Amino acid sequence: MRKKFGIKGSIGSMLLLVLFFNAEISHAQINVLLGFEGVSTLGEFKNIASVGGGASGGIEFGVSEKFGLTAQLGYIYLRPVNDLQSAHMFPLQGGLKYHLASKENGMYTHLQIGTHQISTTTEAVSSFGYYEPAESNSYSGISYALGIGYVVNGNVDLSLRYNIVSIDKKSGGYLGIRLAISFI
């Protein structure tokens, strides 16, 4: 006779899975980083801004001695060009980090994919009785990044990355440098 797999069996199975994954996660290394970054725009982004700077937070979940899964969220103020009054972007990316040496000291490479939200505001124009109000626009697109970095004493992270952002069949990007401090 077959025994039915009821709700008690389901709860028991879920509890076993949670205990198993909890044991696995406790052996993994989690690293939380807060950093400052500077960027220089490339391609189509040169029509929006020349340079920028901002802050970002990130997390690295170590899955082995050499590999880590990453997530990063940031805010970057862009110095606007032409008729723009303001410009900024919010990058949100996840990726894979490969440490060439130790995670505590040494170089690494980093691949990321995600999205960037870019917002701009034009200046209001007033001349000879004609008034054109400021206009705000927001764009988002898929982004890819390739970077290299260096970790010092497990808590200072200096990285350089090249980001490409594709919006409406156009692409721009930026070269960014980031200094981050580890808190966990």
DAVEN-V350961 format. One record per residue. N is the residue number from 0. PSI is psi in whole degrees, 0 to 359 (none if undefined). Layout:
n = (N & N)
psi = (PSI & PSI)
//
This chain:
n = (0 & 1 & 2 & 3 & 4 & 5 & 6 & 7 & 8 & 9 & 10 & 11 & 12 & 13 & 14 & 15 & 16 & 17 & 18 & 19 & 20 & 21 & 22 & 23 & 24 & 25 & 26 & 27 & 28 & 29 & 30 & 31 & 32 & 33 & 34 & 35 & 36 & 37 & 38 & 39 & 40 & 41 & 42 & 43 & 44 & 45 & 46 & 47 & 48 & 49 & 50 & 51 & 52 & 53 & 54 & 55 & 56 & 57 & 58 & 59 & 60 & 61 & 62 & 63 & 64 & 65 & 66 & 67 & 68 & 69 & 70 & 71 & 72 & 73 & 74 & 75 & 76 & 77 & 78 & 79 & 80 & 81 & 82 & 83 & 84 & 85 & 86 & 87 & 88 & 89 & 90 & 91 & 92 & 93 & 94 & 95 & 96 & 97 & 98 & 99 & 100 & 101 & 102 & 103 & 104 & 105 & 106 & 107 & 108 & 109 & 110 & 111 & 112 & 113 & 114 & 115 & 116 & 117 & 118 & 119 & 120 & 121 & 122 & 123 & 124 & 125 & 126 & 127 & 128 & 129 & 130 & 131 & 132 & 133 & 134 & 135 & 136 & 137 & 138 & 139 & 140 & 141 & 142 & 143 & 144 & 145 & 146 & 147 & 148 & 149 & 150 & 151 & 152 & 153 & 154 & 155 & 156 & 157 & 158 & 159 & 160 & 161 & 162 & 163 & 164 & 165 & 166 & 167 & 168 & 169 & 170 & 171 & 172 & 173 & 174 & 175 & 176 & 177 & 178 & 179 & 180 & 181 & 182 & 183)
psi = (135 & 138 & 134 & 145 & 96 & 192 & 326 & 320 & 323 & 315 & 318 & 318 & 317 & 320 & 317 & 318 & 315 & 315 & 320 & 310 & 328 & 319 & 320 & 318 & 324 & 336 & 346 & 157 & 128 & 130 & 121 & 128 & 139 & 134 & 170 & 144 & 153 & 145 & 152 & 123 & 155 & 155 & 223 & 335 & 340 & 337 & 345 & 314 & 163 & 310 & 171 & 173 & 156 & 198 & 155 & 157 & 149 & 167 & 141 & 127 & 106 & 121 & 347 & 185 & 328 & 335 & 146 & 145 & 138 & 157 & 140 & 137 & 137 & 174 & 128 & 119 & 133 & 136 & 109 & 154 & 172 & 231 & 20 & 139 & 322 & 156 & 139 & 163 & 154 & 98 & 139 & 112 & 153 & 157 & 198 & 130 & 133 & 117 & 123 & 332 & 223 & 154 & 343 & 326 & 129 & 178 & 158 & 162 & 156 & 127 & 135 & 153 & 146 & 217 & 154 & 132 & 124 & 129 & 137 & 153 & 128 & 161 & 146 & 142 & 130 & 120 & 133 & 48 & 357 & 132 & 126 & 116 & 161 & 148 & 132 & 137 & 148 & 135 & 149 & 150 & 168 & 146 & 150 & 145 & 146 & 130 & 166 & 155 & 176 & 131 & 134 & 126 & 25 & 355 & 0 & 127 & 117 & 125 & 157 & 131 & 154 & 119 & 134 & 131 & 125 & 121 & 122 & 54 & 12 & 150 & 144 & 187 & 191 & 158 & 124 & 147 & 137 & 134 & 120 & 153 & 136 & 136 & 347 & none)
//
